[in-house]
Amino acid sequence: MNENIASQIRDLVNDIYCKESRSIFATLIRLIGDFDLAEEAMHEAFAVAIKQWLRDGIPANPKAWLVSVGRFKAIDTIRRRTRFDASLAELSQHLNTSDTNITEEEDVEDDRLRLIFTCCHPSLSREAQVALTLREVCGLTTEEIASAFLIAPPTLAQRIVRAKAKIRDARIPYQVPEIAELPYRLDTVLQTIYLVFNEGYAASSGTVLTRTELSEEAIRLGRLVVELLPDAEAIGLLAMMLMQESRRTARTSLTGDLILLEDQDRSLWNQAYIAEGRVLVRQALSSLQFGSYTIQAAIAAVHSEATSAEATDWPQIVALYDLLMRAEPSPVVDLNRAVAVAMRDGFLAGLQRIDTILSQGDLADYHLAHAAKADLCRRLGRVTEARESYQRALALVKQEPERRFLEKRLQALNQKDI
């Protein structure tokens, strides 16, 4: 065999693995009904492909070939194990009778959607949903996920093992929900993607402000859901993620320090993401069936249209936050609205609203609430109050870039006071 041809075959197999392995895995789960066995069978199929394609040539439909080989590998594995574990007989029968026709591309796409809904089943905890989605749908390793969420790999691994066991023992169906169930179940999927994106966009703790791999995976999942199930809020969520992610390069300095929105070099914003996001926002809004994700996307779109913080249409931002408070009221949304009010009506008006929010107690341990108050006090010349709020924020913050930012602001205040 010509070494050049052998190299091309290996490159092709590697390329298919990078691009298609998760969709192949999703189809194998449908056929096999077991996460771990499907993963094992998929890897065996790719190993066989390198050898057999070198000998017999590349099949007309490589993906279908890999699924078929994976299924037969799983059957062989189950037959061997059935000798020692009679409980596997039912699975063996299922494998022997399952339909392997995947000639239609949409069948494979449906399998990917089924996998997302399975990983995001509401009977699983939110932590399990996120871990399982990143591991099984996105293909991130246990170590990568554990590192992203700053937990020990064995702890994360056990979380995934327990989630898989619950799916198996509770016989959670591997399917897209019926139409009557879809709104609630889709909401769970979107919430999981939203949580993954938020952790990537602004890490809850650690030494870096953002975790690129998480926000990119969330956007990839968002695109997949929109492609397979173009619900207005799915479109709105994708638009919001693109709009927010467009600012990534401008959000930190070369040394990794935080740069606030008002101080960012807007020429660094990703205009392709912004343009795509605007189209999606309009599409979602035109449906008149949108919710909180679309409203957040609309807020980001208004920011994207301004050449500076001063040029921002703050009345429109406040109006959108009013709408968001009706759609999904929360203290954090109220806090963001208060900051917008400060830009529209003056710092004192914003500070008064933040004081009211803090007095209610819900955000007493939320460092950004105290940081927002400190900033408005600083702008109003209330140095003592600003210092106290910065110190409170510093006691609560868990992320190093934010800590450094707050320390610099506090140091500048102290120097001014001297």
Disulfide bonds with the S-S distance in Angstrom:
none
